[in-house]
Amino acid sequence: MAKENEFVTHLVELLEPLGPVQAKAMFGGFGIYLKGLMFGLVADDTFYLKVDEKNRPDYEEKGLGPFTYQRGGKKFAMSYYRAPGEAIDDAHDLCAWAKKAYDAAIRVAGHKKRKKPGKKSSR
């Protein structure tokens, strides 16, 4: 049975105007997906959205930081930044932020596909 979380259910409801948004449990949190592409994550009831070079300044201007975790005594930051608190209860505002995050996820996915090196012969 899928893990349930009221905060995640609330987010998915607010994000309905974007399309078929889904939440999938992962690593003690949730990935937030649209059309099979992860554009957000929830950890400790905090919503983070995908960033790249194009939309990161929007978060930095508001003083919003990245999702971080520790492994092996080292701190790592991911390319997901905290969603603005005021957007969490406003579907229109949240969808605007989420749409930009989804666009960033598309750009990043496209960039990764282009960067994959072809197999080289060992001869």
C-alpha positions in Angstrom: 0.0 0.0 0.0 1.2 3.5 -0.9 2.5 5.7 1.9 0.1 8.6 2.7 1.0 12.1 3.8 -1.6 14.9 4.2 0.9 17.6 3.1 1.8 15.7 -0.1 -1.9 15.1 -0.8 -2.5 18.9 -0.3 0.3 19.7 -2.8 -1.0 17.3 -5.4 -4.4 18.8 -5.1 -3.0 22.4 -5.5 -1.0 21.3 -8.5 -3.9 19.7 -10.4 -4.2 22.5 -12.9 -0.8 21.5 -14.3 -2.0 18.0 -15.3 -1.7 14.5 -13.8 0.7 15.2 -11.0 1.7 12.2 -9.0 3.6 11.7 -5.7 5.8 8.6 -5.3 7.3 7.6 -2.0 11.1 7.5 -2.1 13.9 7.5 0.5 11.7 8.6 3.4 10.2 11.4 1.3 8.3 11.8 -2.0 9.1 12.6 -5.6 6.6 14.8 -7.3 6.1 14.0 -11.0 4.3 15.3 -14.0 4.2 13.2 -17.2 6.8 10.8 -15.7 9.3 13.6 -15.0 10.3 14.5 -11.4 10.1 18.2 -10.8 9.7 18.4 -7.1 10.4 16.5 -3.9 9.1 16.5 -0.4 11.3 15.8 2.6 10.2 16.5 6.2 7.0 18.1 5.0 9.0 20.7 3.0 8.4 21.1 -0.7 11.4 21.6 -3.0 11.3 22.4 -6.7 13.8 21.6 -9.5 16.2 24.3 -10.4 18.7 25.0 -13.2 20.7 28.0 -14.2 17.5 29.7 -15.7 15.2 29.6 -12.7 17.7 29.4 -9.7 18.0 33.2 -9.4 14.2 33.4 -8.6 14.9 31.2 -5.5 18.1 33.0 -4.5 16.4 36.4 -4.6 14.0 35.1 -2.0 16.7 33.6 0.1 15.5 30.1 -0.6 18.1 27.4 -0.4 18.7 23.9 -1.8 17.7 20.5 -0.4 20.7 19.1 1.4 21.6 15.7 2.8 24.6 14.1 4.5 26.4 11.0 3.5 29.7 9.8 4.8 30.2 12.9 6.9 29.9 15.1 3.8 27.0 17.5 3.0 25.5 17.4 -0.5 23.2 19.9 -2.1 20.7 18.9 -4.8 19.3 20.9 -7.6 16.0 21.3 -5.8 15.3 24.5 -3.9 12.7 25.2 -1.2 9.4 26.4 -2.6 8.3 29.8 -1.3 6.2 29.4 1.8 3.5 31.9 0.6 2.9 29.7 -2.5 2.1 26.5 -0.5 -1.5 27.6 0.1 -2.1 29.4 -3.2 -2.8 27.1 -6.1 -2.2 29.8 -8.7 1.1 30.9 -7.2 2.3 27.3 -6.6 1.5 26.2 -10.1 3.5 29.1 -11.5 6.5 28.1 -9.5 6.0 24.4 -10.3 5.6 25.1 -14.0 9.0 26.7 -14.0 10.4 23.8 -12.1 8.9 21.3 -14.6 10.4 23.4 -17.4 13.8 23.1 -15.7 13.4 19.4 -15.3 12.7 19.2 -19.1 15.8 21.2 -19.9 18.0 19.1 -17.6 16.6 15.9 -19.0 17.3 17.1 -22.5 20.8 18.2 -21.6 21.6 14.8 -20.1 20.4 13.0 -23.3 22.6 15.2 -25.5 25.6 14.8 -23.3 25.6 10.9 -23.3 28.8 9.9 -25.0 28.5 7.2 -27.7 30.2 3.9 -27.2 33.7 3.8 -28.5 35.4 0.8 -29.9 38.3 -0.5 -28.0 40.2 -1.3 -31.1 
